[in-house]
């Protein structure tokens, strides 16, 4: 699903007021993702019940190979984000 498809589905949701514009829906969805990003930066974790948990994780530095030259290179340590779905989300996907 693309962002445009998500916005269309949210805008057509029967749980929202029918006069809500796509632009308003877009601003709301963007705001939600901005707040998730801020929570990950500040707290290192964002959990949403019955969906899952996003968590900031530190990946250690390691050695790797340049695929073009075959030379050994140093890959620096960095932060990344991992997602752990809840059992209910896993079950919903399996039932599909």
Secondary structure as GFF3:
##gff-version 3
##sequence-region A 1 96
A	DSSP	alpha_helix	3	11	.	.	.	ID=ss1
A	DSSP	alpha_helix	22	43	.	.	.	ID=ss2
A	DSSP	beta_strand	45	48	.	.	.	ID=ss3
A	DSSP	beta_strand	52	59	.	.	.	ID=ss4
A	DSSP	beta_strand	62	65	.	.	.	ID=ss5
A	DSSP	beta_strand	72	75	.	.	.	ID=ss6
A	DSSP	beta_strand	78	85	.	.	.	ID=ss7
A	DSSP	alpha_helix	87	94	.	.	.	ID=ss8
###
